Amino acid sequence: MKTIIRNATIVNEGETFIGSVVIEDEMIQEVLKGDDTTQSYDTEIDATGLYLFPGVIDDHVHFREPGMTHKADIASESRTAAAGGVTSYMEMPNTNPPTTTLDRLEEKFQIAAQNSRVNYSFYFGATNDNVESIQLLDRRRVPGVKVFMGSSTGNMLVDREESLYRIFATSPLLLMAHCESTSIIEANIRAFKKKYKGQNDFPVRYHSRIRSVEACYASSSLAVQMAKDTGARLHIAHVSTARELELFERKPIEEKKITAEAVIAHLMFSTEDYDTLGTRIKCNPAVKTPEDRAALREALTNGLIDVVATDHAPHLESEKLGGALRAVSGMPMIQFSLVSMLELSEMGVLPIERIPDLMAHNPAKLFHIEKRGFIRPGYYADLVLVDPDANWQVREGRYYTKCGWTPMDERFFKWRVSRTIINGITAYSDGIVVDGVRGKELRFEV
């Protein structure tokens, strides 16, 4: 079957141009500057006035299956991904039970094969005691090993120095690290309880002072030094502070062994938003000051941030009750990652051509994903069409996450995802997630 997407504004590999894309079955066959009226096609999509991007590859999501399916699961959150133009995801291991054995990892792949609406893969979770299992991972199927160097949701903290060093020294896969110093966080909590006479919770605005800049930098700097000492490939998740940016280098991603990820929450929100959004924007690491956010935004174009992801982490609204200690951390963001980045581009934060670098090209390069992340002949047709003049407001019924809320509720967006194509098949179109479409397991070049 042959399909042509005609007259789109194509944004890909540093260029923006009017063109058409020819798809044959699952693959891109041609990328044309201009149009092709000499051939006939089984399906024609008129994309006049729309922008065409490579599908977003989100390297950092939590879909909560198994064990927490009351608030999210692979089926529901992959539907949400399709609605946001995300065509591939890599999901985290802090489920219940955690993905820390080969059998549990295989169970996730089996669930996704049946239920995932977009393409998928899963990280293996490191613990103090499973270093040997890391050596047995299939590098063609698994993107990396997640290392919690600070406590977060899931109780997967690696807190023995000898275990941490062995993981860094021996892992054949990229290490993705959650970096917050547990000892600094615990000391900050004790100090708050002493100051406020033993209170067991505090207003959420104090979250960024408990999970502080110092807690982030101490852990990130340790991870970077350990990677340099051992030669490990290290990807630091959700960098949230200006100070941490000092740890990274400005050079092409192909030349880096130590890379940095920013997530939408830290790019869109700051401590000033706690007064209006409260615990809806509570996450780990915490959103930081406007100055930290400004530094992260600048790093999107100066080469210090390599990848933008979501850390999509659904919870029920009832679980977000409380304050800095009691409310759970995490928020559902995957439906709004691409449009948020396009809004930042409208604001002059980054050129539109940089968005595919951060959200498709660089994830594909970093994880060596086979034939995805670019609009190129011979690559899978993972594509997203976006309307630049939709001027819409997020309201209940317009988002798809199972948990039923988003911190983006009531926000206005100029841009809106119009169509998402997965492996040559439309998976989402104009507000409708197409039933029956399933993604494929990602493959990684070794």
CORPE-V977536 format. One record per run of one state. SS is the DSSP state (A for helix, B for strand, O for the rest). FROM is the first residue (numbers start at 1). TO is the last residue. If there is no record, write none. Layout:
SS:FROM:TO / SS:FROM:TO
This chain:
O:1:1 / B:2:12 / O:13:14 / B:15:24 / O:25:26 / B:27:33 / O:34:42 / B:43:46 / O:47:49 / B:50:54 / O:55:55 / B:56:62 / O:63:73 / A:74:83 / O:84:85 / B:86:91 / O:92:101 / A:102:115 / O:116:118 / B:119:122 / O:123:123 / B:124:125 / O:126:130 / A:131:134 / O:135:144 / B:145:148 / O:149:156 / B:157:157 / O:158:160 / A:161:170 / O:171:174 / B:175:178 / O:179:181 / A:182:195 / O:196:203 / A:204:210 / O:211:212 / A:213:230 / O:231:233 / B:234:236 / O:237:242 / A:243:247 / O:248:252 / A:253:255 / O:256:257 / B:258:263 / A:264:268 / O:269:270 / A:271:281 / O:282:289 / A:290:302 / O:303:306 / B:307:309 / O:310:311 / B:312:313 / O:314:316 / A:317:320 / O:321:330 / B:331:331 / O:332:333 / A:334:346 / O:347:351 / A:352:366 / O:367:368 / B:369:369 / O:370:379 / B:380:380 / O:381:382 / B:383:387 / O:388:391 / B:392:393 / O:394:411 / B:412:413 / O:414:415 / B:416:422 / O:423:424 / B:425:429 / O:430:431 / B:432:433 / O:434:440 / B:441:441 / O:442:443 / B:444:444 / O:445:446
